[in-house]
Structure formats: structure tokens, C-alpha cells
Amino acid sequence: MPREERDLATIYDAMACGVIVRDAAGSVVFANAAALRIFGRPPDQLAGTEPPTGEERRIREDGTLMPDDEVPNVAAQLRGEPIRNVMMGMVRADGYVRWLLVDAVPVKASDGSVSEVVSSFTDVTDRKKAEQELLRQTLHDQLTGLPNRVLLLDRLEQAVRASRRLNTPLALLVMDLDRFRQVNDSLGHEAGDALLRETAERVRSELRDTDTFARLGGDEFAIVLPGSDQEGAARVAQKVVAALQRPFEVEGGALEVSTSIGIALWPRHGEDGQTLLRRADIAMYNAKHTTEGFAIYAEEAAEEDGSNQLALMAELRHGLSHDEVTVMYQPIITMNSRAVTRVEALARWRHRERGLVPPAEFIPLAERSGLVRSLFEHVLVTTLRQCNAWQKLGLPLQGAVNLSMRNLLDPELVKSVSAAIERTGARPELVGLEITESMLMADPQRAMRAVEGLRSLGVQLAIDDFGVGYSSLAYLQRLPAYAVKIDRSFVGRMTRDRSSESIVKLIIELGHSLGMKVVAEGIEDRATWDALLGLRCDAAQGYYIAKPMVAEAIPTWLAKENQTTTIN
């Protein structure tokens, strides 16, 4: 070998990347040390255009078979031009894949024909595996190993395109576990996680390899069933319901869990994946009222006067998990000093398509759909965090959060409030809860137990909408409330209706006799303010003082109009 060739071979052997030179017939005429190390075979076993000995096939980056004319050294010879940055997988008979990043450059003879092809390649197997693992983590749920929402939507759209092309049916199932939150609250998140993993295993065992089973988040899952019509989807739903009816072994005990499944069919219920997902979600809520545990989307039941109440329920659930539900704050001021001590937290739902949905519309929806606890906890946690932030700014404001009837009678209410306080690190006195007197009288003993539990946490309580219910004075005397709030229907009419003024005066006197502060809400003009001041009302709230505003606007408003004082 001439000296120049020996020097060149030495240089090639010093390179980290593999180098192979093939002649026009495809035989290997040179392989450097890195090439031999990467393949672990002598040069003569690397020869030819067929896959080397021990390798089953070459694959593209997407996993499909790479045709011979796409193999870089073959393509370079056929085209007579360099082939750059080709990712090629070499699959062994045992399934192991070696990934190579390949360049192939043709060397031409004097007549322009390709006499040799120089291929250089870097073994990127470790990098590729890391990328695949990162992609897997991005597209799969870490707890269950199932595809996540992103991958589910991609596969659903692929299934829709395939069904459209082949004119075959397609079904989508959306399911959740009934009362799953109670498992988390009573047994802890580890038990909840174990339940979700076991659920994933049971459902997966009932499905075909061609089906996609994904976790959408929390306790919500989805199943894509290519080729399944209504009858087939119903059979799968029945199998899933039956699989989850068997008791679960959690924390050493048997736990019974039920599920609700909604079914949407392509193309009857939607031409695209997003529509199918939304309508399967609607059907899932309907399934909660059936004995079978599953329901098929029924348009006639979902559409009423152009407004889709069931759709709104599903969309409210989405809104709560995607920060569409925000909180605004309306100041409550002391009438004598005009000092601000509290703000009332008011939920606002800014729907991505419908715009601002009125509270009178979505709060009853939350009651009917079982989302009222999630809504309350969302508002409570948001308010506690905000009060903490104001506290750090030197603004000791208490946030007053409204309780619904279902919240008050929820056996987990005290635990929920305690968990929110612990989660945010807020002082308990930074939150006040408002309950109506009609709530108290619906189930007085149960309500009093809840109220006493809340008070034991250090949370302050107020009676909202006072005057429109039928409270027992005996219960009011026992109630550990700091204030009563006069209903706006009396406050708004008191300057032009003598009977309303008399009721307001009576409530103020009653509240004071019980040792409570009295707050008038719904004040909209100066005349009403002056009348309440004359009746020795303690605090005021309403548009005359300030409209509800975003949290960021409170410090500016305070700086211009008012001052804060310590919480009573």
C-alpha cells in the first residue's frame, strides 16, 4: 500500500464515525476501525447491497421498510450525487435496532461513471432511544402508560380519515369513574393512582390491538374503535362496565367502582375528531342517569331551543380544567370609615366560543352535572392564593366565597376547605364562606355540623341573602357567623318602598342583637347609601361602591379610593 493510502487509512481509523468504501459492484473495499467496531464484523461481511449478515432489514425513521434504492450508498450510486443526513435503522433478527445517521458520496471516474461510493455514518442509537423515550413521555400518560390526550386526538383524526376513505364505521367512547374524587379524599392519592392503573389494565384487556385506549386526564379515559358501529360500540361498553364492576383491591380492602360511558359514532354524530369527542363527553354525562352505565349521544335530547345544555355541562368541565373559569372580586367596605376589609369572590366563565357565560346559567349547570365541588374548590383555591398575594403587598383583605346547597351538605366539605388552606399555605382567617339561610333550613342539623366544622378550621362565616328565607332564631343564635348580608331585593327598593325599608331596619337590629355585623348588598345609588348609614348598617357592597374587578385592579382601586384595615 502506498504511503499516501497508509496515511489516509490511519486518518480514517482515527475517526469516530464509521467509513466504508464500496466499489461499483457494491463490494466493500475499505472499512475503518469505527465501522468494524459498530458492526462487529469483518469487511467482507459488509459487502453487497443486500442487508448484512445478521440483519433482517433496513428501516426508515418512521419504522417502515426502506427500499433498496433508498439505501444511501445505493441511492448515491444510482443518482450520481451525494446523499446527506439519512436516518437508517438496521433491525437484527432479535429485534434490536441500530440507528445510523448516514452520508454517502459518489466518487466518479474520468468518464463520469461512479467508480466508488464513500459512506460515512455515526451510530446514534443512544440518541435515538432518548428521543423516542422523550416522545413517548410527551405522548403517553406517565401513570398508566396509556396514550394521552394529544396522541388520542391524533389517532382519532387518523381513524376518521381512514373511515372516510374506506367507508367504514367508527365509534368513540369517553368514560370516567363515578365518585373517584371520594377515593382520593378518603384513601389518599396513592390509592387513587393504584385504582387508575388497575382500571387501565382491566379495560385494555377487553380491547383489540387496533383500538386506541387513552387517558384524557384525571379519571377520564377515551377509546377509539375503528370499524365499530353502534352495536359493536355498545358491546364494548358493556364489557368495560362489567370489567370495572369487579371489586378492586386497594389499601388491603375491596373497593367497588362504577363507570359512566358516552358513545359517539362517525359520521352520524360528527365529521371530525373534536366534535366526536365533545359529543361523547355529553353522552357520558347522560349515562350517569342510566342503569346500563353507558349512553349513545342523542341529538334530540341535547338540543333545546338552539342551546345545548348537555354540551355546556361538558364544556364547563373542560373550562374548569383549562383555566376558562376565572375569579373577579367586589369590594365590601365599612360604612363609617370606608375602610375595605373584604372582597367577595365571584366566578366568571369566559367560554372560548360563547364568550362570557352568566353565573346564573353555569352555576346551576355545575349543580346538575356534579361539578359544583370542583367549581367551589377552584374558586376557593384561587381566592386563597390571591389573598396571600395581597397580604404580601400589605393589603390584608379577606376573600368571601359562596357555598351552594350541595357544597354545604357535601360530607367532604370540611376536608376540602382544610386541604385548600393547607395547599395554598394561607391563614384560615383570610377566607370567609357565605351561606344562605334557606340552605340552613333545608337540613338544619346537617348544616350546623358542617358550619361548626368549618368554624373549627378558623374560617369565618356569613349568612347571605338574609330576609328571603325562613330562619329559626334558635338556629341563628347558635350559628357561629360574623355577619348577615341583607338581600339586594330589599336594599334596592328601600328608598321608594316603606315596607322594604322596615324589613332592612328590622334585619339590622336583629343582626346587632345577635352580635353580628350587617352587610347590605346591591347598593346602586347615594340615596340608598345614606339611608343605610342612617340605620347604622355596618358594611356595604354594590355598584355604587365598586363593580366586580380582576384581582390586578384591586390595589389600584384601593390606592385611589379607599384604605384597608385589619380583618375583624
KOLROMI-715344 format. One record per residue (C-alpha): residue in one letter; x, y, z. Coordinates in steps of 0.25 Angstrom, whole numbers, plus 5000, padded with zeros to 4 digits. Example, Ala and Ser with C-alpha at 12.3 -4.5 7.8 and 13.67 -1.06 7.14 Angstrom:
2
A504949825031 S505549965029 
//
This chain:
568
M500050005000 P500650144996 R500950235007 E499850335004 E498850215005 R499450175018 D499350315024 L497950325019 A497550195025 T498250245038 I497350365038 Y496050295035 D496450195047 A496550315056 M495150365052 A494050345062 C493050325051 G493050195042 V493550205028 I493250095017 V493650105003 R492950014992 D493349994978 A492450004966 A491949864969 G491549894983 S492749814989 V493449875002 V494849914998 F495149985011 A494549995025 N495150075036 A495250035050 A494050105055 A493250035044 L493749905049 R493449935063 I492049985060 F491649865052 G492549765060 R492849685047 P494049685037 P493949765024 D493549645015 Q492249625023 L491949775020 A491949755005 G490749754995 T489549834994 E488649735002 P488549745017 P489849705024 T489849565031 G489149565044 E488249685040 E486749655036 R486449785029 R486749935028 I485650035032 R485350175031 E485250275043 D483650255043 G483950105045 T483450065030 L484349975022 M485450055014 P485450004999 D486849974993 D486850094984 E486750184997 V487950125004 P488950235004 N490150164997 V489150104986 A488450244984 A489750314983 Q490250224972 L488950224964 R488750374965 G490250404964 E490150514975 P490350524990 I489250474999 R489350545012 N488750525027 V487950405025 M487450335037 M487450185035 G487150075045 M487749935044 V486849835050 R487449705055 A486749575055 D486549585070 G485849725068 Y486949805073 V487049935065 R488350005062 W488150155057 L489150215048 L489250355042 V489850335028 D490550415017 A490850355004 V491750424994 P492050364980 V493450364974 K493450384959 A494350324949 S494950414937 D493750364929 G492750424939 S492350284944 V492250254959 S493450164962 E493350164977 V492350214988 V492950265001 S491950255012 S492150315026 F491250285037 T491050315052 D490450225062 V489250305068 T488550185075 D488650245089 R488250385084 K487050325076 K486650245088 A486650365097 E485850445086 Q484850325085 E484750325101 L484450475101 L483450465090 R482750345098 Q482750435110 T482150545103 L481050465096 H480750365107 D480250375121 Q481350355132 L480450285142 T479750175133 G480650175121 L479450195112 P479350295101 N479050435106 R478050545100 V479050595090 L479250455084 L477850415085 L477350535077 D478450505066 R477950355065 L476550395065 E476750485053 Q477550375046 A476350285049 V475350385044 R476150395031 A476250245029 S474750225031 R474450335021 R475450275011 L474950135013 N473550165016 T473550085029 P472950115043 L473650175055 A473250195069 L473850275081 L473550245095 V473850345107 M473750295121 D474050335135 L474050275149 D472850315157 R473250375171 F474650355168 R474950485176 Q474450415188 V475550315187 N476550415186 D476050495198 S475750375207 L476850285204 G477950375198 H478550405184 E479350275185 A478150195186 G477550275174 D478750255166 A478650105168 L477250105164 L477550175151 R478650075148 E477749955150 T476650025142 A477550045131 E477949895131 R476549845132 V476049925121 R477249895112 S477049745113 E475649765107 L476049835095 R476649795081 D478149835077 T477549925067 D476750005077 T477350125084 F477150145099 A477650275105 R477550355118 L477050495116 G477350535130 G476950515144 D475950395144 E475450415129 F475850325118 A475550305103 I475450185094 V475550195079 L474850075072 P475150065057 G474149995049 S473149985060 D471650025058 Q470650055069 E470449915073 G471949885073 A472150005082 A471049965091 R471649825093 V473049885097 A472349985106 Q471649865113 K472949785114 V473649915120 V472549935130 A472649785134 A474149785136 L474049905145 Q472949845154 R473849745160 P474349805173 F475749865173 E476849825184 V477249965189 E477949985202 G477749845206 G476249855205 A475149835194 L474649955187 E473549965177 V473550065166 S472550095155 T472750165142 S471950245132 I472250235117 G471750325106 I471750285091 A471850365079 L471850305065 W472550355052 P471950415043 R470550415050 H471050505062 G472150575056 E473050585044 D474350615051 G475050575064 Q474750695073 T473250685070 L473250535073 L474050565086 R473150675090 R471850595088 A472350465094 D472650555106 I471250605106 A470750455105 M471550415117 Y470850515126 N469550465121 A470050325124 K470150365139 H468650355139 T468450215133 T468550075139 E469350025128 G470550115131 F470650165116 A469850245107 I469950285092 Y469950425088 A468550475085 E468450605078 E466950625081 A467250615096 A468450705095 E467850815087 E466750905093 D466351035087 G467751055080 S468451045093 N469150915097 Q469050895112 L469750765112 A470850825103 L471050935113 M471250835124 A472350765117 E472950895113 L472950945127 R473750825131 H474750865120 G474751005125 L475050975139 S476250895135 H476750995125 D476651125133 E475451175126 V474751205139 T475351325146 V475051395159 M474651545160 Y474651625173 Q473551725178 P474051815190 I473251815203 I473451945211 T473251985225 M472152095224 N472752195235 S474152195231 R474052145217 A475152045220 V475251925212 T475351795219 R474751685210 V474451655195 E473451555190 A474051455180 L473151435168 A473351325158 R473351365143 W473351275132 R473951325119 H473651225109 R474551205097 E473451215087 R472151265094 G472851385101 L472451415115 V471451315121 P470651385132 P470751315146 A469251295147 E469451205135 F470651125138 I470551115153 P469251035152 L469950945141 A471050915151 E470050875161 R469350785151 S470650725146 G471350695159 L472350795156 V471950885168 R473050835177 S474150855166 L473650995164 F473551035178 E474950975181 H475551055168 V474951185173 L475451155188 V476851125184 T476951235174 T476451335185 L477351285196 R478551305187 Q478151435183 C477851485197 N479251425201 A479851515189 W479051635194 Q479551615209 K481051615204 L480651755197 G480151805211 L478751785207 P478051695218 L476851665210 Q475951545213 G475251475202 A473851435203 V473451315195 N471951265193 L471551125197 S470451055189 M469450965196 R470150845190 N471450895196 L470950915210 L470350775210 D471550715204 P472150615215 E473550655209 L473350805211 V474250825223 K475350735217 S475250815204 V475350945211 S476450895220 A477250835208 A477150965201 I477651045213 E478850945214 R479150945199 T479251095198 G479851125211 A478851235214 R478451275228 P476951225231 E476451355234 L476751405220 V475551335215 G474051355219 L472951265214 E471551315211 I470351225212 T468851265210 E467851245221 S467051155212 M468251055212 L468251055227 M466751015228 A466850905217 D467550815227 P467850895239 Q468550785247 R469450745236 A469750885232 M470050925246 R471050815247 A471750865234 V471751005240 E472350965253 G473450885245 L473751005237 R473851095249 S474751005256 L475751025244 G475751175247 V474951205235 Q473951325237 L472451305232 A471351405228 I469851385225 D469651425211 D468251475205 F467751495218 G466251525219 V465751445208 G465751305216 Y465151255228 S466151245238 S465951195252 L466451295262 A466951175271 Y467851135259 L468351275257 Q468651295271 R469551165271 L470151205257 P471651245259 A471451355248 Y472151485248 A471151555239 V469851555232 K469651615218 I468351675215 D467751625201 R467851725190 S466351715187 F466051795200 V467251885199 G466951925184 R465551965188 M465752025202 T465752175197 R464452165190 D463652055197 R463452075212 S463151925215 S464551895209 E465152005218 S464551945230 I465051805227 V466451855225 K466351935238 L465851805245 I466951725240 I468051825244 E467451825258 L467351675259 G468751655254 H469351745264 S468551675275 L469151545271 G470551615272 M470751605257 K471151715247 V470151745236 V470551765221 A469651825211 E469851775197 G469351835184 I469551975187 E469452055174 D469252205178 R469552305188 A468152315194 T468252165198 W469652185204 D469152305212 A467852225217 L468752105221 L469752195228 G468552255236 L468052125240 R469452085246 C469751985235 D471251935237 A471751905223 A471351925209 Q471451855195 G470951895181 Y471251965168 Y471152105175 I472452065183 A473151975172 K472751875161 P473451735162 M474851755156 V476051665153 A477051645164 E478151725158 A477151845158 I476951845173 P478251905178 T478052025168 W476552045172 L476952045187 A478052145185 K477152245178 E475852225186 N476052145199 Q476952095210 T477051955216 T476951915231 T477151795238 I476151685238 N475151685249 
//
